[in-house]
């Protein structure tokens, strides 16, 4: 699991760093461009309102109402200047275009003063004539300049948003790729460990178990010094091998004793008894020559009552004597 844990830590650190970076960029976009867009949108709205109030002033016949509308015109001009200043502070990279649009609006306000004066004086026809003479076109130019800045800024915000979305998707992809590589590496390491540390060792133990089942009790058992489960299985298998060897020895001893008893029971004297006993013993151990001695009642004297000699030794001795 170490490769997977390492990859998860790396992916988590990378994802955290990228998320923090993307969040910072989003915050920067919101704190600057989005707020600037809102300020420019309000500026465009104030430009429209100024034109609307100016036409209302020209069309109004009530003197008191004209004074109210003229006050709204001054308020709108002040609001425009406030949001224009805010836009310059929030998006200084577009200061030239914002100042150009503000200059167009200020020129419109300045050129609209004769219109407002004529309307307040009750000369609506003169005021309307002045509006058509140039103020109306200047209002349209100021409005269009604000619209162009808003559209450009909106396009820039959309582009930045697309870039941040792409960065987010890229970070997600990299994170999952790293985790995927961690899974693959963990699987490969686990497969290698299982194959080399478990499967091969179990295969070796399987061979030892098969030898034990086949009665091959003299074969060595591997991994006895291991401190893991494989070592426990090996030591248990060695115990079974020792027990099987003991049972085999006991069975062999019992069968040899039984066969020996069968032979010596047929002997009627000490000589055939000795011959049968010693010849049977020679079949089990490399006995070349043997003798059987009988002690008297005092156990002080021994008398040889039988002997045995291997035929191969006997034949070799005769050949040498000749």
N, C-alpha and C positions, 0 to 999 in steps of 0.2 A: 504493500500500500504506500510505500515511501514515494515512488514517482507520482502517483495520483495526488498525494498530499502536497507534494512540492508544486505540481502543476496547478492545483487549486489555489494555493497561496499566491503563486505568480499571477494567475488569472484574476484573483480577487484584488491583488494590489494594482494590477493594470486597470481593471474595471473601475476601481475606486478613484485612481488618478484621472482616468479619462472622464468619468462622471463628474468629478469635481471641476475639471477643466471646462467641460461642456456647460455645466451649471454656471460657472463664472462667465463664460461667453454669453449665455442666455441672459444672465443678469445685466451684463454690460449692454446688450442689445435693448433690453427693456428700459434700463436707466437712461440710455442716451437716445437711440434712434426711435424707439417706440414713443417715448415722451416727446421727443422732437417732432415726430409725426403728429402727435396729438396737438402740440402747440401750433404747428403749421396749418393743421386742419381748422383749428379755432381762428387762426389769422385769416384763412380763406373765408370762413364763415363771417368774420367781422367785416371783411371787404364786401361781401354780399349784403350784409345788414346795412352798411353805410350807404350803399347805392339804393337799397330799398327805402331807408329813412329819407334820403335826399329826394327821391321821387315823391314820397309822401308829403314832404315839406312843400314841394312845388305844387302839388295838387290840392293841398289843404287850403281852406278859405277861412277857417276860424283862427283868429290871431292867438288866442290862448293855446290852442292845440299846436300851432306852429312853434310857440316857445318850448312846449314839451318835446316836440320832435327835434328841435334844434339842440336841446339838452341831450337827447339820445344820441345825436350825431357826435357830440363832444365825448360822451361816454364811450361810444364805439371806437372813436379814434384812440382814446386812452387805453382801452382794452387791447386794441391791435398792437400798440407800441409795447404793452406788457408781454403779450405772448410772443411777439417778434424778438424781444430781448431774451426771453426764456429759450426760444429756439436757437438763438446764437450761442447761448451757454451750453445747451444740450448737444448740439451737433455743430461744433465749430468748423468741421471740415466742409460744410456747405455755407459758410459765412458769406461768401461773395454773392451767391444767388439769393440768399435771404436778405442781404442788404439791398440788392437790386430791386427785389419785390417791395421791400419797405420804402425805398426811394420812390418807386412808382405810386405807391399808396399815398405817401406824403405829398407828392406833386398833385395828385388828384384832390387831396384835401385842400391844398393851397388854391388850386384852380376852382374849387367848388365854393370858395368864400363869396365871390360875387353872386353866385347862384343863391346861396343862403341869404345874403343881404337883400337881394331883390325879392325873394320869397317872403322874408320877414317884413319887408316894406309893403307888401300887398301886390307887388307887380309880378304876378305869376307868369304872365306871357313872356316877360323878359327873362325870368328865371328859366322857363322851359327852353327859350331860344338859346340861352347860354349853355344849358345842359346838352342840347343837340350839337352845339358848336364845337365841343371838344371834351367836356367833362365825362360824358357818357362813354366815349371811346377810351379815355384814360382809365375809367373804372373797369372796363372790360380788359384792358391790358394788365392792370394790377391783379385782377381776378385770375387771368390766364397764367401770370407769373407764379402766383401761389399754387395754382393747380399743377403746373409743371413740376414745381419742387416737391409737392406731395406725391405725385406719381413716381418721380425718380426715387424718393425716399422709400415709398412703398415697395418698389421693385428691389431696392437694395435690401430691405428687411426680408422680403421673400427669398432673395438669394442667400442671405445669411442664415435664414431659417432652414433652407434646403441643405446648406453646407453642414450646419449643426446636426440636422437629422441624419445626413450621410455619415458624419463622424460618430454619431450614436450607434447607427447600424454597424459601422466598421468595428467599434469597440465591442459590441455584442458578438459579432462574428469572431473576432480575435479571441474573446473570452471563451467561447464555446470550442474554438479550434484548439486552444491550449488545454482545456479540460478534456477534449477528445483525444489529443495526443497523450495526455496523462493516463486516460483509460487504456489506450492501446499499449503504452509503455508498461503500465501495471499488469495488464493481461499478459504481455510478452514475458515480463520478469517472473510473474507467477507461473506461467507455463514452463519457463526454463527451470525454475526451482522445483516445481512438481516433477518435471521430467527427469532432472538430474539428481535431486535430493530425495525424491520419494519413489518415482516409478522404477528407476534403475535399481535402487536399493531393494525395493520390494520384489523386483524380478530376481535379484540375487538370492533373496531369502526364499523366494518361491522354489528356486533350484535346490536350496538346502532342504526345504520341506519335502520336495520330491525325492531327494536322496534318502532322507529319513524314512519316507514311506516305502522306498524300494529296498530298505535294509542296509544301505550304505552308511554305516555308523562311524566310519573313520574319516569322513570328509570334514574339512574345517568349516566353521561358521563365521561369517564376516560380521563386521560392525559391532563387535562385542563391547568396544570401548566407547560407543556413542552414548550421550546423555539424553537422547531424545526417545521418542516412541519406537524408532527403528532399533535402537540399542536394547530397549526393553523386550521387543519381540525376539531379537537375536539371543539375548540371555535366556529367555523362556524356552526358545528352541534348543539351546544348548542343554538346558535341564532335561528336556524331553529326550534329547539324544543320549544323555548319560543314563536316564532311566531305561531307555530301550536297550542300551548296551548292557546294562546290568541284567535286564530280563533275558537277553540273548545268552549271556554268560551262564546265568542260572539254568536256563533251558538246556544249554550244551552240557553243563556239568551233570544235570539229571539224566540226560540221554546217555552220556558216557558211562555214568555209574550203573545205569540199568543194563547197558550192553555188557559192561564188565562183569556184573553180577550174573548175567545169563551164562557167560562163558565159564566162570569159575565154579558155578553151581554144579556143572557137569563133571568137575574133576573129582577123582576118588582118592588121590594121594597128593602129597606135597609137591612132587615133581611136576605133574600136569597142572597143578594149581599155580605153581610158580611160572610155568611156561605160559599159561593162559593169562595170568595177571600181568606179567612183564611184557608179553607181546601186545596186550591191549594198551598198556601205558606207552609203548613205543609208537603206537599209532597217533598218540596225542602230543607227545614231546619227542625231540630227536634223541631217542635212547639207542645207543649202539650195543651196549652190553649191560646185563643186569643179573643179579643173583639174589636168592631168597634164603635167608638164614633163619634157623629155628633155635630158640634159646631153651636151655634145660630148666628144670624147676627152680634151681638156685640163681638163674640169670647170670651165671658165671661163665658158661661156655655156650658157644654158638656153633651150630652145625649147618653146613650148606645143604639144603634139601632140593634145590632146583636152580636152574640158570637159564638165561636167554641171551641170544646173540643175533644181531641183525644179519640177514642173509647177505646183504651187500657187503658188509664188513667181513663176514665169514668167507665169501668168495674171493674178496680182495686179498685176505690173509693167505688163503691157499695158493693164490697165484704168486704171491711174493715168496712163499716157502718153496715152491717149485723152482 
